[in-house]
Amino acid sequence: MFFNTNPEQTKRFLEDTSNLRTGHTPGVYFPENREDIRQLLEEAAGTSRRLVIAGNGTGTTGGRIPFGDYVVSMEKLNRIGKIQQTSERHATITVEAGALLEDIQRATEAEGWLYPPDPTEKLCFIGSTIANNSSGARTYKYGPTRNHVSRISVALASGEILDIPRGRHIADQDGLFHIPLESGQTIDLRIPAYNMPPVRKHNAGYYSAPGMDLIDLFIGSEGTLGIILDADLELMPQPEKIIALLVYFPALDNLFSFLAEAMEKKGRIHPRALEMFEHNALGFLRNVYPDIPNAAGALFIEQETTAENEDTVLEAWLELMETHHTLTDDSWVALDKGEQADMKEFRHALPVQVNEWLSRQQESKVSTDMAVPLDAFRELVNFYRNRCEEQGFHYIIFGHAGDGHVHLNILPKNHDEFLAAKQLYIELVDKVIDLHGTLSAEHGIGKLKSPYLERMFGKEGIMEMVRIKKTLDPTLMLNVGNLIAEEYLTTS
Ligand SMILES: Cc1cc2nc3c(=O)[nH]c(=O)nc-3n(C[C@H](O)[C@H](O)[C@H](O)COP(=O)(O)OP(=O)(O)OC[C@H]3O[C@@H](n4cnc5c(N)ncnc54)[C@H](O)[C@@H]3O)c2cc1C
């Protein structure tokens, strides 16, 4: 296994898209198979080394950034297996953790299959998307990554490898897992004793639910409980056709009333994606798309159709647009794959533009990834807007309106504004928690947001996570500082 200590060649592992800039590492390992990983973990246990698992560095929370830890790059474990069809409407594919999501989507689509999770960023590793339970626009219809993973194998800090097919390890009536290891020992592990918030998307802290499956504890655990090695993904047939629309609104009132009706899924209206761009986000995009009208906001919509019902579905959307007085002449309907790819490019352009803008600034953005129950969504958007306007911040709001989840990005012009935005962030977190929402809906907590998790779960909740972490990783080797701030691990 290659081990690289050359700072010039390994500096790319000191960053992701969080703008944390103080990472450092003694070196980077490049395992090529599960035996390499087992050996690496056993050696690390013997020498008290800490390891950080690196995906492709598109994470937004500093999760893969080492602070003195050795890095384990997953990039050489990138094999994609053959699609196994099990029925007319179901297939699976086995992939290694370092396979690129984009390559998996290309391989499955070429054979007529759909892997539903679709984070806007496609240049991420599948293992990271499982470790982060990533989501995307289609999550509105299909749910997050966890709904589409039927098996994982995980290397624990001890070097033992667990194969976890969904359905094999279910928490018993007392909330206990009894996990048999290769060595013949058994780990008894109680599920976390806290409730998860009543939101459609939630990715902050370890999953917990009565009678839960062990696979769901590892999915979304941000590499703190083990290294995901490979996984079986569930596939469904590609829809025959898709309609995509980009609808502009003269006022946010129209946007919210349209959204509410679209979500009732009445008649022929059954969206699979409902994504929002608020006025300032459209302004940002106008740098690349000068024809964007002066609108209060826009919704990106997708619905799966067939050749038979495409016309009537489109008619239903046009009627809805008329009822809610949208800027119909400026709106954009994409019926073929080429136009739809252009529209997706439009959607992706926003975070890319923001990241490019930030890379030229001295200050980092302050951004939220929080979600609230749907009945509190409008209140949240208004709160974000009002508080940012009051403080004179440059900000944008965009994201997954159908899931009660938008990203607010505050773009500070100087350090004083950055500090003020960080202060406001705490107020926003408390507001979201008051509304029974979650600190992270999809990007995870990483290192950037771990100091705030106690506001959501209380110290007791964090200590539940510490208990689980220490049962599976007693020497504190893997991704320390991710999700659980380090002081909770070292002071308990
Ligand atoms: C422009 C842009 C748009 C984005 N859009 C979305 C979006 O729509 N939805 C969304 O959910 N996210 C989105 N993201 C965030 C990001 O793409 C995801 O979090 C993604 O899962 C990160 O993948 P990566 O391979 O780049 O991981 P990295 O950044 O390298 O790592 C992310 C975390 O995963 C851990 N990890 C990596 N591999 C493993 C493994 N095999 N086992 C255990 N832990 C592991 C790392 O230690 C780290 O904590 C976006 C990011 C950008 C830059």
The ligand as an ORCA input file, in Angstrom:
! r2SCAN-3c Opt
* xyz 0 1
  C     -21.248     22.318     -5.140
  C     -21.655     21.328     -4.085
  C     -22.958     20.836     -4.044
  C     -23.327     19.889     -3.079
  N     -24.603     19.415     -3.098
  C     -24.976     18.485     -2.195
  C     -26.312     17.983     -2.206
  O     -27.131     18.338     -3.033
  N     -26.638     17.063     -1.273
  C     -25.734     16.616     -0.334
  O     -26.115     15.761      0.489
  N     -24.474     17.066     -0.296
  C     -24.075     17.996     -1.203
  N     -22.793     18.468     -1.183
  C     -21.860     17.986     -0.148
  C     -20.970     16.800     -0.562
  O     -20.896     16.645     -1.950
  C     -21.431     15.504      0.071
  O     -21.382     15.608      1.488
  C     -20.614     14.264     -0.337
  O     -21.134     13.111      0.280
  C     -19.124     14.378      0.003
  O     -18.435     13.394     -0.733
  P     -16.838     13.386     -0.892
  O     -16.429     12.095     -1.528
  O     -16.374     14.596     -1.560
  O     -16.424     13.338      0.636
  P     -15.322     14.090      1.514
  O     -15.585     15.547      1.553
  O     -13.969     13.673      1.113
  O     -15.682     13.439      2.925
  C     -16.922     13.673      3.527
  C     -17.011     12.890      4.830
  O     -17.217     11.500      4.569
  C     -16.252     10.716      5.303
  N     -15.974      9.537      4.494
  C     -15.554      9.513      3.208
  N     -15.454      8.239      2.768
  C     -15.806      7.441      3.807
  C     -15.895      6.028      3.964
  N     -15.616      5.183      2.972
  N     -16.277      5.538      5.178
  C     -16.585      6.374      6.186
  N     -16.516      7.729      6.090
  C     -16.130      8.254      4.907
  C     -15.072     11.657      5.455
  O     -14.233     11.281      6.529
  C     -15.766     12.972      5.704
  O     -16.167     13.054      7.048
  C     -22.386     19.433     -2.125
  C     -21.069     19.922     -2.164
  C     -20.709     20.853     -3.134
  C     -19.285     21.336     -3.164
*
